[in-house]
Amino acid sequence: MNDSELEVESRIQQLERVCLLYNNVEFHIIDDSTLKREDGTTDWDLETPLVRQWVPKMDFVYSSEPSYGAYFARAYPEAEHVLVDVERKTYPISSTMIRAMKVLENKKQCNITE
């Protein structure tokens, strides 16, 4: 796999193209960069209103993380949390891995080496 296959922007473009295939799907990017805590994690409770501006009601919320259940129950109480590929056998990728790719991309753009 080469670097261009891993770039976040490439993944966004791929998602946009796939979403265009379905007339009942909208694609939105939510900028959570201002919601970072000092330790670099995102405050999901602050993110919830940003999601709700695009999706006021949800029937289902999909993830591969059983630990997200408590947050989803609080943030989207009307939605059923559906777990998909928890063991990451079908799709061996996670949001943590994608965020790490973004950090790597930023370092490459700034010519920072480890």
N, C-alpha and C positions, 0 to 999 in steps of 0.2 A: 504494500500500500504506500503510495507516495503522499507527500505533504498536502497536495491540492485536494486529495480525497478526504483529508481530515479537517480542513479549514471550516470553521463555523459558518462563514459566509456561503460557502459551497453547500453546506447542509441546509441553510435557510433557503437558498435558491431551489434546492431539490424539493423541499417541503412546499414551497410556493407552487412549483410546477405540478406536484401531485394534487394539491388542493384545487387547482384549476380544473381538474378532471371531474370534479363533483360540484354540481350546482347548489348543493345544500351545505357547503363547507366554506367558512370564512377563515382566513389566515391573518393573524395579528401577532406582532412582536411586542412584548411587554418589557419595557426597560426597567429592570430592577436594580440598576447600578446605584441609585440613591438610597437603597434600602439596606445597604451593607452595615453590619455591625463591626465593631473594632476588630473582631477575630476573623472577619472576611465572610462570615456566613450571612445569609439573607434572612430578614425578619419576614417570614411568610404571612404573619397576621397583617403586616402593612401592605403586602402584595395582594391580599384578597380583594380589596376595593378596586385595584387596577384590573384584575381579572373580571370582576363583576361589571365593570363598565362595558365590557364586550359581551359577556355571557351572564345575564342577570339570573337565569335559572338553568340548572343542570339536572339531567336525569342520571348521568353516569360520570364518574371520574376514574380514569384508567391510570394505573401505575404498576411498577414491578416491586414496590416497596411496601410490605405489610405495615411497617412502622409509620407510614403516612396516614393510616386510618384515623387516628385521633384528630389530626389537623383537618383532614377532609370532612370529618363528622362535624367539626366546629365551624369550618369555613363554608361548607356546602351541605348543610344538613338534609336538604331534599335529594341529594344525589347518592347513588349507590357506588361504593368504591369497588371497582373491578380490578382484581390482580391479574397481571398478564406476564407470563414468562419470568416468574420470580427468580428462578435459578439462572437466568440469562443464558439459556442454552440455545434458544432460537435467535435471539438478538443480543450478542455479547457486548453491550454498550450501556452506559449509565449516564445520567446528567453530570455526575461527578467527573466522569471521564471527559465529557464534552467541555465542561468548565476548565479542566486541566489543559485541554487542547487550546482553548482561547488564551490562557495564560502563556502557553508556549508560543502561540502565534504573536502575541504582543511582545514577548522577549525577542523573537526573531526580527520583528519590525524595528525594534530599538537596538538591534545588534548586541543583545545581552547574552552572554554565555555563562553556563554553570561553572 
